[in-house]
């Protein structure tokens, strides 16, 4: 055995290391076996189950009928709906419907929240999620992801409009993270005590701890944005883009899949930008389902997230599908983008005065 391991340059002790599962890690992070900690661990296990089901479906997508392509419908955002969007959304509902852990689920694919039926056990938590982010990549076999956040219901929800979500900023999130479906399926999460990554081991059917307390570099070489929108951006964002074009040490990386691009920034440093445009001044990304969960996670890794002028975790949504611009990543790089925005506003003010 030793000679075989050595021939593959695999240290023998690597096979003996303690494999920490996701549910066990959540309880360790909570430092408690209280009912709240057990609920949180159970919710994360259910999210992991949804991720496993979606991962399996994606891995077989090209071999199955009615998996790829569009449904012919549009969602509440006015966007064309992919078949995988519908499947993934239904997976999350199915996984949580009988769990007794949540009272409602809200997704960017649904106009209104889905409330757990009265004949099912009902919990006190809300799951907010983007079931498949970057679904346009599915048909061409490029990575996609799921984004999630957990919040606790505040007060009574008498009219079924989830109005308490419109009274909370992102700091009220109990947990947040994403699942990346790539060469391996990876889950990254935080409950407010650092950011941690797990890789799905298909032979075990478990997410196994890969890296604890991930720290994003203070500065990184990557800027990630869709430069096809260059002439639709505000002049301040165009000035920033010209700046990185003129200075050495910057590398453009953009896949069109938010989770994949954010994961690269988390691991290697840099900045991801999804600014507003002439057509969509507030951008296209949703606060509750995308930008706030990612902001929570990145801040726990030592980074920053902003709409260009305000910390994303301080923004209170005006509606369920509230949109925001996004500037997220390493502190120094986010600060640099904000400096271009503030300088442009200062010049505009000086011109008007």
BALOBA-1460 file (C-alpha; in Angstrom, 3 decimals):
// residues 353
<rec num="1" residu="x" x="0.000" y="0.000" z="0.000"/>
<rec num="2" residu="x" x="2.790" y="2.420" z="0.920"/>
<rec num="3" residu="x" x="4.597" y="1.964" z="-2.378"/>
<rec num="4" residu="x" x="1.341" y="2.474" z="-4.301"/>
<rec num="5" residu="x" x="0.594" y="5.688" z="-2.412"/>
<rec num="6" residu="x" x="4.111" y="6.965" z="-2.944"/>
<rec num="7" residu="x" x="3.939" y="6.266" z="-6.678"/>
<rec num="8" residu="x" x="0.956" y="8.640" z="-6.884"/>
<rec num="9" residu="x" x="2.546" y="11.184" z="-4.512"/>
<rec num="10" residu="x" x="-0.351" y="10.777" z="-2.070"/>
<rec num="11" residu="x" x="0.693" y="11.081" z="1.581"/>
<rec num="12" residu="x" x="-0.571" y="8.100" z="3.546"/>
<rec num="13" residu="x" x="-1.911" y="10.292" z="6.338"/>
<rec num="14" residu="x" x="-4.247" y="11.981" z="3.823"/>
<rec num="15" residu="x" x="-6.369" y="8.838" z="3.840"/>
<rec num="16" residu="x" x="-6.645" y="8.893" z="7.615"/>
<rec num="17" residu="x" x="-7.721" y="12.476" z="8.138"/>
<rec num="18" residu="x" x="-10.932" y="13.219" z="9.977"/>
<rec num="19" residu="x" x="-13.733" y="13.795" z="7.446"/>
<rec num="20" residu="x" x="-15.955" y="16.525" z="8.843"/>
<rec num="21" residu="x" x="-19.424" y="16.549" z="7.325"/>
<rec num="22" residu="x" x="-21.486" y="19.688" z="6.776"/>
<rec num="23" residu="x" x="-24.084" y="18.978" z="9.482"/>
<rec num="24" residu="x" x="-21.387" y="18.191" z="12.033"/>
<rec num="25" residu="x" x="-19.505" y="21.362" z="11.130"/>
<rec num="26" residu="x" x="-22.583" y="23.548" z="11.614"/>
<rec num="27" residu="x" x="-23.046" y="22.178" z="15.133"/>
<rec num="28" residu="x" x="-19.349" y="22.739" z="15.874"/>
<rec num="29" residu="x" x="-19.656" y="26.314" z="14.607"/>
<rec num="30" residu="x" x="-22.707" y="26.877" z="16.765"/>
<rec num="31" residu="x" x="-20.787" y="25.587" z="19.800"/>
<rec num="32" residu="x" x="-24.114" y="24.319" z="21.055"/>
<rec num="33" residu="x" x="-26.625" y="21.512" z="20.753"/>
<rec num="34" residu="x" x="-29.498" y="23.902" z="21.463"/>
<rec num="35" residu="x" x="-32.743" y="23.533" z="19.501"/>
<rec num="36" residu="x" x="-31.736" y="26.554" z="17.391"/>
<rec num="37" residu="x" x="-28.365" y="25.013" z="16.519"/>
<rec num="38" residu="x" x="-29.976" y="21.699" z="15.645"/>
<rec num="39" residu="x" x="-32.541" y="23.478" z="13.461"/>
<rec num="40" residu="x" x="-29.779" y="25.320" z="11.622"/>
<rec num="41" residu="x" x="-27.821" y="22.106" z="11.112"/>
<rec num="42" residu="x" x="-30.949" y="20.389" z="9.791"/>
<rec num="43" residu="x" x="-31.699" y="23.273" z="7.406"/>
<rec num="44" residu="x" x="-28.158" y="23.154" z="6.043"/>
<rec num="45" residu="x" x="-28.491" y="19.393" z="5.573"/>
<rec num="46" residu="x" x="-31.685" y="19.958" z="3.575"/>
<rec num="47" residu="x" x="-29.973" y="22.595" z="1.427"/>
<rec num="48" residu="x" x="-27.175" y="20.095" z="0.845"/>
<rec num="49" residu="x" x="-29.743" y="17.482" z="-0.201"/>
<rec num="50" residu="x" x="-31.225" y="19.902" z="-2.727"/>
<rec num="51" residu="x" x="-27.711" y="20.519" z="-4.019"/>
<rec num="52" residu="x" x="-27.093" y="16.785" z="-4.441"/>
<rec num="53" residu="x" x="-30.334" y="16.335" z="-6.383"/>
<rec num="54" residu="x" x="-29.609" y="19.292" z="-8.662"/>
<rec num="55" residu="x" x="-26.007" y="18.162" z="-9.157"/>
<rec num="56" residu="x" x="-27.160" y="14.708" z="-10.193"/>
<rec num="57" residu="x" x="-29.657" y="16.180" z="-12.649"/>
<rec num="58" residu="x" x="-27.036" y="18.483" z="-14.160"/>
<rec num="59" residu="x" x="-24.520" y="15.662" z="-14.580"/>
<rec num="60" residu="x" x="-27.066" y="13.731" z="-16.679"/>
<rec num="61" residu="x" x="-28.666" y="16.727" z="-18.410"/>
<rec num="62" residu="x" x="-27.475" y="15.902" z="-21.914"/>
<rec num="63" residu="x" x="-28.669" y="12.296" z="-21.617"/>
<rec num="64" residu="x" x="-32.230" y="13.013" z="-20.473"/>
<rec num="65" residu="x" x="-35.253" y="14.401" z="-22.275"/>
<rec num="66" residu="x" x="-36.852" y="17.731" z="-21.271"/>
<rec num="67" residu="x" x="-33.894" y="18.911" z="-19.184"/>
<rec num="68" residu="x" x="-32.174" y="21.424" z="-21.443"/>
<rec num="69" residu="x" x="-33.609" y="24.489" z="-23.147"/>
<rec num="70" residu="x" x="-36.352" y="27.007" z="-22.404"/>
<rec num="71" residu="x" x="-39.888" y="26.374" z="-21.209"/>
<rec num="72" residu="x" x="-41.305" y="29.158" z="-23.389"/>
<rec num="73" residu="x" x="-42.443" y="31.082" z="-20.297"/>
<rec num="74" residu="x" x="-41.079" y="34.149" z="-18.518"/>
<rec num="75" residu="x" x="-40.667" y="34.639" z="-14.781"/>
<rec num="76" residu="x" x="-41.684" y="37.565" z="-12.605"/>
<rec num="77" residu="x" x="-38.486" y="39.334" z="-13.684"/>
<rec num="78" residu="x" x="-39.527" y="39.158" z="-17.337"/>
<rec num="79" residu="x" x="-36.707" y="36.700" z="-18.060"/>
<rec num="80" residu="x" x="-37.024" y="33.539" z="-20.153"/>
<rec num="81" residu="x" x="-37.328" y="30.490" z="-17.930"/>
<rec num="82" residu="x" x="-35.084" y="27.467" z="-18.455"/>
<rec num="83" residu="x" x="-36.305" y="23.964" z="-17.713"/>
<rec num="84" residu="x" x="-33.561" y="23.563" z="-15.114"/>
<rec num="85" residu="x" x="-34.800" y="26.729" z="-13.355"/>
<rec num="86" residu="x" x="-38.192" y="25.093" z="-12.820"/>
<rec num="87" residu="x" x="-36.728" y="21.753" z="-11.771"/>
<rec num="88" residu="x" x="-34.309" y="23.292" z="-9.264"/>
<rec num="89" residu="x" x="-36.990" y="25.554" z="-7.785"/>
<rec num="90" residu="x" x="-39.290" y="22.576" z="-7.269"/>
<rec num="91" residu="x" x="-36.451" y="20.585" z="-5.695"/>
<rec num="92" residu="x" x="-35.992" y="23.178" z="-2.948"/>
<rec num="93" residu="x" x="-39.747" y="23.254" z="-2.268"/>
<rec num="94" residu="x" x="-39.982" y="19.460" z="-2.200"/>
<rec num="95" residu="x" x="-36.995" y="19.089" z="0.124"/>
<rec num="96" residu="x" x="-38.381" y="21.597" z="2.657"/>
<rec num="97" residu="x" x="-42.148" y="21.076" z="2.352"/>
<rec num="98" residu="x" x="-42.377" y="18.278" z="4.945"/>
<rec num="99" residu="x" x="-39.277" y="19.244" z="6.939"/>
<rec num="100" residu="x" x="-40.972" y="21.221" z="9.728"/>
<rec num="101" residu="x" x="-38.054" y="23.664" z="9.551"/>
<rec num="102" residu="x" x="-39.340" y="26.566" z="7.476"/>
<rec num="103" residu="x" x="-42.579" y="28.504" z="7.234"/>
<rec num="104" residu="x" x="-42.007" y="29.803" z="3.703"/>
<rec num="105" residu="x" x="-39.612" y="29.813" z="0.783"/>
<rec num="106" residu="x" x="-38.969" y="32.796" z="-1.483"/>
<rec num="107" residu="x" x="-37.224" y="32.476" z="-4.822"/>
<rec num="108" residu="x" x="-36.475" y="34.745" z="-7.729"/>
<rec num="109" residu="x" x="-38.468" y="32.280" z="-9.852"/>
<rec num="110" residu="x" x="-41.694" y="32.908" z="-7.884"/>
<rec num="111" residu="x" x="-43.652" y="36.150" z="-7.794"/>
<rec num="112" residu="x" x="-44.710" y="35.552" z="-4.180"/>
<rec num="113" residu="x" x="-43.299" y="33.349" z="-1.408"/>
<rec num="114" residu="x" x="-44.328" y="29.715" z="-1.185"/>
<rec num="115" residu="x" x="-45.975" y="29.078" z="2.187"/>
<rec num="116" residu="x" x="-45.824" y="25.638" z="3.778"/>
<rec num="117" residu="x" x="-49.368" y="24.167" z="3.683"/>
<rec num="118" residu="x" x="-51.232" y="24.008" z="6.984"/>
<rec num="119" residu="x" x="-51.411" y="20.205" z="6.819"/>
<rec num="120" residu="x" x="-47.592" y="20.059" z="6.954"/>
<rec num="121" residu="x" x="-45.330" y="20.791" z="9.935"/>
<rec num="122" residu="x" x="-44.362" y="24.465" z="9.901"/>
<rec num="123" residu="x" x="-41.104" y="25.943" z="11.182"/>
<rec num="124" residu="x" x="-40.088" y="29.502" z="11.964"/>
<rec num="125" residu="x" x="-37.403" y="30.113" z="9.344"/>
<rec num="126" residu="x" x="-37.483" y="31.531" z="5.818"/>
<rec num="127" residu="x" x="-35.339" y="30.161" z="3.012"/>
<rec num="128" residu="x" x="-34.465" y="32.661" z="0.292"/>
<rec num="129" residu="x" x="-32.740" y="31.269" z="-2.765"/>
<rec num="130" residu="x" x="-31.816" y="31.497" z="-6.406"/>
<rec num="131" residu="x" x="-32.288" y="27.866" z="-7.496"/>
<rec num="132" residu="x" x="-30.065" y="28.005" z="-10.597"/>
<rec num="133" residu="x" x="-27.940" y="31.087" z="-11.141"/>
<rec num="134" residu="x" x="-26.438" y="31.347" z="-14.616"/>
<rec num="135" residu="x" x="-28.892" y="28.848" z="-16.082"/>
<rec num="136" residu="x" x="-28.067" y="30.028" z="-19.610"/>
<rec num="137" residu="x" x="-24.787" y="28.132" z="-19.119"/>
<rec num="138" residu="x" x="-26.517" y="24.779" z="-18.589"/>
<rec num="139" residu="x" x="-27.078" y="24.086" z="-22.284"/>
<rec num="140" residu="x" x="-23.382" y="24.610" z="-23.058"/>
<rec num="141" residu="x" x="-22.077" y="22.614" z="-20.069"/>
<rec num="142" residu="x" x="-20.468" y="25.483" z="-18.151"/>
<rec num="143" residu="x" x="-20.630" y="25.784" z="-14.372"/>
<rec num="144" residu="x" x="-23.731" y="27.152" z="-12.645"/>
<rec num="145" residu="x" x="-24.730" y="27.550" z="-9.015"/>
<rec num="146" residu="x" x="-27.420" y="27.959" z="-6.367"/>
<rec num="147" residu="x" x="-27.462" y="30.819" z="-3.840"/>
<rec num="148" residu="x" x="-29.247" y="30.665" z="-0.490"/>
<rec num="149" residu="x" x="-29.897" y="32.592" z="2.704"/>
<rec num="150" residu="x" x="-31.722" y="31.755" z="5.924"/>
<rec num="151" residu="x" x="-33.694" y="34.297" z="7.932"/>
<rec num="152" residu="x" x="-35.972" y="33.954" z="10.905"/>
<rec num="153" residu="x" x="-39.550" y="35.159" z="10.547"/>
<rec num="154" residu="x" x="-40.112" y="38.381" z="12.462"/>
<rec num="155" residu="x" x="-43.578" y="38.759" z="13.973"/>
<rec num="156" residu="x" x="-46.826" y="37.622" z="12.359"/>
<rec num="157" residu="x" x="-47.187" y="37.261" z="8.600"/>
<rec num="158" residu="x" x="-50.927" y="37.764" z="8.463"/>
<rec num="159" residu="x" x="-51.448" y="38.757" z="4.824"/>
<rec num="160" residu="x" x="-49.016" y="36.342" z="3.211"/>
<rec num="161" residu="x" x="-46.863" y="39.095" z="1.710"/>
<rec num="162" residu="x" x="-43.697" y="38.480" z="3.787"/>
<rec num="163" residu="x" x="-43.637" y="42.141" z="4.766"/>
<rec num="164" residu="x" x="-41.149" y="41.494" z="7.572"/>
<rec num="165" residu="x" x="-38.507" y="40.794" z="4.889"/>
<rec num="166" residu="x" x="-38.977" y="44.390" z="3.754"/>
<rec num="167" residu="x" x="-38.045" y="45.662" z="7.209"/>
<rec num="168" residu="x" x="-34.720" y="43.836" z="7.564"/>
<rec num="169" residu="x" x="-31.310" y="44.569" z="6.166"/>
<rec num="170" residu="x" x="-28.822" y="41.870" z="5.235"/>
<rec num="171" residu="x" x="-27.348" y="41.686" z="8.713"/>
<rec num="172" residu="x" x="-30.480" y="39.858" z="9.836"/>
<rec num="173" residu="x" x="-29.444" y="36.846" z="7.778"/>
<rec num="174" residu="x" x="-28.690" y="33.866" z="10.012"/>
<rec num="175" residu="x" x="-26.749" y="31.987" z="7.349"/>
<rec num="176" residu="x" x="-25.920" y="32.330" z="3.672"/>
<rec num="177" residu="x" x="-23.906" y="30.634" z="0.988"/>
<rec num="178" residu="x" x="-23.878" y="29.002" z="-2.400"/>
<rec num="179" residu="x" x="-23.505" y="25.670" z="-4.140"/>
<rec num="180" residu="x" x="-21.214" y="25.574" z="-7.161"/>
<rec num="181" residu="x" x="-21.837" y="22.863" z="-9.742"/>
<rec num="182" residu="x" x="-18.523" y="22.503" z="-11.542"/>
<rec num="183" residu="x" x="-15.882" y="19.776" z="-11.975"/>
<rec num="184" residu="x" x="-16.813" y="18.959" z="-8.391"/>
<rec num="185" residu="x" x="-19.889" y="20.108" z="-6.499"/>
<rec num="186" residu="x" x="-18.887" y="22.550" z="-3.768"/>
<rec num="187" residu="x" x="-20.918" y="24.177" z="-1.001"/>
<rec num="188" residu="x" x="-19.633" y="27.340" z="0.696"/>
<rec num="189" residu="x" x="-21.496" y="28.726" z="3.703"/>
<rec num="190" residu="x" x="-21.321" y="30.976" z="6.731"/>
<rec num="191" residu="x" x="-23.409" y="31.308" z="9.890"/>
<rec num="192" residu="x" x="-21.553" y="34.460" z="10.860"/>
<rec num="193" residu="x" x="-18.402" y="32.701" z="12.054"/>
<rec num="194" residu="x" x="-16.202" y="32.683" z="8.983"/>
<rec num="195" residu="x" x="-16.667" y="31.192" z="5.526"/>
<rec num="196" residu="x" x="-16.117" y="27.471" z="4.951"/>
<rec num="197" residu="x" x="-16.132" y="25.228" z="1.889"/>
<rec num="198" residu="x" x="-17.218" y="21.611" z="1.419"/>
<rec num="199" residu="x" x="-16.842" y="19.248" z="-1.526"/>
<rec num="200" residu="x" x="-19.440" y="16.613" z="-2.362"/>
<rec num="201" residu="x" x="-17.961" y="13.123" z="-2.196"/>
<rec num="202" residu="x" x="-20.274" y="11.113" z="-4.489"/>
<rec num="203" residu="x" x="-19.069" y="7.806" z="-3.031"/>
<rec num="204" residu="x" x="-20.206" y="8.871" z="0.442"/>
<rec num="205" residu="x" x="-23.084" y="11.108" z="-0.577"/>
<rec num="206" residu="x" x="-21.750" y="13.697" z="1.871"/>
<rec num="207" residu="x" x="-20.336" y="17.205" z="1.684"/>
<rec num="208" residu="x" x="-16.881" y="16.947" z="3.292"/>
<rec num="209" residu="x" x="-14.992" y="19.911" z="4.747"/>
<rec num="210" residu="x" x="-12.411" y="21.212" z="2.278"/>
<rec num="211" residu="x" x="-11.308" y="24.537" z="3.754"/>
<rec num="212" residu="x" x="-12.142" y="26.299" z="7.000"/>
<rec num="213" residu="x" x="-12.085" y="30.041" z="7.618"/>
<rec num="214" residu="x" x="-11.427" y="31.080" z="4.028"/>
<rec num="215" residu="x" x="-9.763" y="34.495" z="3.785"/>
<rec num="216" residu="x" x="-10.077" y="36.533" z="0.631"/>
<rec num="217" residu="x" x="-6.855" y="38.436" z="-0.239"/>
<rec num="218" residu="x" x="-6.863" y="42.152" z="0.572"/>
<rec num="219" residu="x" x="-6.161" y="42.790" z="-3.116"/>
<rec num="220" residu="x" x="-6.327" y="40.536" z="-6.128"/>
<rec num="221" residu="x" x="-5.478" y="40.630" z="-9.833"/>
<rec num="222" residu="x" x="-8.912" y="39.710" z="-11.186"/>
<rec num="223" residu="x" x="-11.660" y="42.025" z="-12.324"/>
<rec num="224" residu="x" x="-14.805" y="40.244" z="-13.405"/>
<rec num="225" residu="x" x="-17.524" y="42.054" z="-15.333"/>
<rec num="226" residu="x" x="-19.439" y="41.907" z="-18.602"/>
<rec num="227" residu="x" x="-17.578" y="44.491" z="-20.674"/>
<rec num="228" residu="x" x="-20.134" y="44.020" z="-23.436"/>
<rec num="229" residu="x" x="-22.186" y="46.539" z="-21.430"/>
<rec num="230" residu="x" x="-19.356" y="49.113" z="-21.379"/>
<rec num="231" residu="x" x="-21.262" y="51.850" z="-23.214"/>
<rec num="232" residu="x" x="-24.357" y="51.258" z="-21.072"/>
<rec num="233" residu="x" x="-22.483" y="51.969" z="-17.828"/>
<rec num="234" residu="x" x="-22.113" y="55.178" z="-15.884"/>
<rec num="235" residu="x" x="-18.955" y="57.117" z="-16.760"/>
<rec num="236" residu="x" x="-17.408" y="56.286" z="-13.357"/>
<rec num="237" residu="x" x="-17.482" y="52.538" z="-14.083"/>
<rec num="238" residu="x" x="-16.082" y="53.137" z="-17.562"/>
<rec num="239" residu="x" x="-13.258" y="55.170" z="-15.973"/>
<rec num="240" residu="x" x="-12.474" y="52.294" z="-13.601"/>
<rec num="241" residu="x" x="-12.415" y="49.862" z="-16.517"/>
<rec num="242" residu="x" x="-10.033" y="52.116" z="-18.442"/>
<rec num="243" residu="x" x="-7.838" y="52.278" z="-15.336"/>
<rec num="244" residu="x" x="-7.405" y="48.488" z="-15.112"/>
<rec num="245" residu="x" x="-6.777" y="48.353" z="-18.876"/>
<rec num="246" residu="x" x="-3.878" y="50.780" z="-18.491"/>
<rec num="247" residu="x" x="-2.243" y="49.251" z="-15.415"/>
<rec num="248" residu="x" x="-0.294" y="46.019" z="-15.232"/>
<rec num="249" residu="x" x="-1.285" y="43.232" z="-12.891"/>
<rec num="250" residu="x" x="-4.986" y="42.994" z="-13.772"/>
<rec num="251" residu="x" x="-6.647" y="40.040" z="-15.461"/>
<rec num="252" residu="x" x="-10.200" y="39.893" z="-16.828"/>
<rec num="253" residu="x" x="-12.224" y="36.786" z="-15.975"/>
<rec num="254" residu="x" x="-15.973" y="36.549" z="-16.599"/>
<rec num="255" residu="x" x="-18.074" y="33.430" z="-17.162"/>
<rec num="256" residu="x" x="-21.626" y="34.770" z="-17.013"/>
<rec num="257" residu="x" x="-22.306" y="32.551" z="-13.980"/>
<rec num="258" residu="x" x="-22.375" y="34.676" z="-10.832"/>
<rec num="259" residu="x" x="-21.535" y="31.876" z="-8.386"/>
<rec num="260" residu="x" x="-18.524" y="30.706" z="-10.396"/>
<rec num="261" residu="x" x="-17.179" y="34.230" z="-10.799"/>
<rec num="262" residu="x" x="-17.680" y="35.026" z="-7.096"/>
<rec num="263" residu="x" x="-15.980" y="31.777" z="-6.078"/>
<rec num="264" residu="x" x="-12.924" y="32.689" z="-8.148"/>
<rec num="265" residu="x" x="-12.798" y="36.112" z="-6.479"/>
<rec num="266" residu="x" x="-13.194" y="34.532" z="-3.028"/>
<rec num="267" residu="x" x="-10.282" y="32.178" z="-3.587"/>
<rec num="268" residu="x" x="-7.929" y="34.397" z="-5.617"/>
<rec num="269" residu="x" x="-8.913" y="37.970" z="-4.783"/>
<rec num="270" residu="x" x="-10.065" y="40.837" z="-6.961"/>
<rec num="271" residu="x" x="-13.445" y="42.369" z="-7.675"/>
<rec num="272" residu="x" x="-16.705" y="41.389" z="-9.363"/>
<rec num="273" residu="x" x="-18.858" y="44.163" z="-10.787"/>
<rec num="274" residu="x" x="-22.451" y="44.064" z="-11.982"/>
<rec num="275" residu="x" x="-23.279" y="47.777" z="-12.223"/>
<rec num="276" residu="x" x="-26.458" y="49.402" z="-13.345"/>
<rec num="277" residu="x" x="-26.943" y="50.286" z="-16.999"/>
<rec num="278" residu="x" x="-28.909" y="52.874" z="-18.944"/>
<rec num="279" residu="x" x="-31.652" y="50.262" z="-19.373"/>
<rec num="280" residu="x" x="-31.463" y="48.928" z="-15.786"/>
<rec num="281" residu="x" x="-30.049" y="51.663" z="-13.501"/>
<rec num="282" residu="x" x="-30.449" y="49.433" z="-10.434"/>
<rec num="283" residu="x" x="-28.776" y="46.472" z="-12.104"/>
<rec num="284" residu="x" x="-30.352" y="43.060" z="-12.612"/>
<rec num="285" residu="x" x="-29.313" y="41.168" z="-9.496"/>
<rec num="286" residu="x" x="-31.821" y="40.627" z="-6.680"/>
<rec num="287" residu="x" x="-30.951" y="41.783" z="-3.173"/>
<rec num="288" residu="x" x="-32.713" y="39.060" z="-1.162"/>
<rec num="289" residu="x" x="-31.738" y="36.107" z="-3.331"/>
<rec num="290" residu="x" x="-28.322" y="37.039" z="-4.708"/>
<rec num="291" residu="x" x="-26.447" y="40.131" z="-3.570"/>
<rec num="292" residu="x" x="-27.220" y="40.126" z="0.180"/>
<rec num="293" residu="x" x="-26.374" y="36.404" z="0.674"/>
<rec num="294" residu="x" x="-23.119" y="36.801" z="-1.261"/>
<rec num="295" residu="x" x="-22.294" y="39.999" z="0.656"/>
<rec num="296" residu="x" x="-22.814" y="38.172" z="3.973"/>
<rec num="297" residu="x" x="-20.472" y="35.393" z="2.894"/>
<rec num="298" residu="x" x="-17.759" y="37.637" z="1.443"/>
<rec num="299" residu="x" x="-17.708" y="39.860" z="4.545"/>
<rec num="300" residu="x" x="-17.218" y="36.760" z="6.683"/>
<rec num="301" residu="x" x="-14.178" y="35.976" z="4.529"/>
<rec num="302" residu="x" x="-12.758" y="39.468" z="5.130"/>
<rec num="303" residu="x" x="-13.977" y="41.102" z="1.927"/>
<rec num="304" residu="x" x="-16.485" y="43.834" z="1.127"/>
<rec num="305" residu="x" x="-19.714" y="44.167" z="-0.835"/>
<rec num="306" residu="x" x="-21.314" y="47.396" z="-1.981"/>
<rec num="307" residu="x" x="-23.808" y="48.811" z="-4.443"/>
<rec num="308" residu="x" x="-21.097" y="51.328" z="-5.302"/>
<rec num="309" residu="x" x="-22.130" y="53.815" z="-2.635"/>
<rec num="310" residu="x" x="-23.521" y="51.838" z="0.306"/>
<rec num="311" residu="x" x="-22.647" y="48.608" z="2.073"/>
<rec num="312" residu="x" x="-25.005" y="45.970" z="0.690"/>
<rec num="313" residu="x" x="-25.743" y="44.500" z="4.113"/>
<rec num="314" residu="x" x="-27.153" y="47.859" z="5.214"/>
<rec num="315" residu="x" x="-29.748" y="48.041" z="2.435"/>
<rec num="316" residu="x" x="-33.374" y="47.362" z="3.354"/>
<rec num="317" residu="x" x="-35.372" y="46.092" z="0.357"/>
<rec num="318" residu="x" x="-38.337" y="48.100" z="-0.885"/>
<rec num="319" residu="x" x="-39.966" y="45.050" z="-2.469"/>
<rec num="320" residu="x" x="-39.473" y="41.299" z="-2.567"/>
<rec num="321" residu="x" x="-37.600" y="41.382" z="-5.875"/>
<rec num="322" residu="x" x="-35.583" y="44.520" z="-5.099"/>
<rec num="323" residu="x" x="-32.565" y="44.878" z="-7.407"/>
<rec num="324" residu="x" x="-29.152" y="46.366" z="-6.679"/>
<rec num="325" residu="x" x="-25.883" y="47.008" z="-8.482"/>
<rec num="326" residu="x" x="-23.051" y="44.850" z="-7.118"/>
<rec num="327" residu="x" x="-19.399" y="45.580" z="-6.377"/>
<rec num="328" residu="x" x="-17.938" y="42.709" z="-4.355"/>
<rec num="329" residu="x" x="-14.591" y="41.161" z="-3.519"/>
<rec num="330" residu="x" x="-11.287" y="42.149" z="-1.925"/>
<rec num="331" residu="x" x="-11.459" y="45.229" z="0.298"/>
<rec num="332" residu="x" x="-8.853" y="47.250" z="-1.594"/>
<rec num="333" residu="x" x="-10.426" y="46.533" z="-4.959"/>
<rec num="334" residu="x" x="-13.979" y="47.365" z="-3.843"/>
<rec num="335" residu="x" x="-12.669" y="50.573" z="-2.261"/>
<rec num="336" residu="x" x="-10.966" y="51.479" z="-5.547"/>
<rec num="337" residu="x" x="-14.186" y="51.071" z="-7.549"/>
<rec num="338" residu="x" x="-16.074" y="53.168" z="-4.980"/>
<rec num="339" residu="x" x="-13.425" y="55.883" z="-5.228"/>
<rec num="340" residu="x" x="-14.126" y="56.247" z="-8.966"/>
<rec num="341" residu="x" x="-17.853" y="56.500" z="-8.268"/>
<rec num="342" residu="x" x="-17.472" y="59.084" z="-5.491"/>
<rec num="343" residu="x" x="-14.986" y="61.129" z="-7.538"/>
<rec num="344" residu="x" x="-17.361" y="61.202" z="-10.497"/>
<rec num="345" residu="x" x="-20.206" y="62.393" z="-8.242"/>
<rec num="346" residu="x" x="-17.946" y="65.082" z="-6.757"/>
<rec num="347" residu="x" x="-17.087" y="66.385" z="-10.229"/>
<rec num="348" residu="x" x="-20.764" y="66.441" z="-11.170"/>
<rec num="349" residu="x" x="-21.560" y="68.424" z="-8.018"/>
<rec num="350" residu="x" x="-18.753" y="70.901" z="-8.718"/>
<rec num="351" residu="x" x="-20.013" y="71.376" z="-12.281"/>
<rec num="352" residu="x" x="-23.563" y="72.081" z="-11.117"/>
<rec num="353" residu="x" x="-22.414" y="74.534" z="-8.456"/>
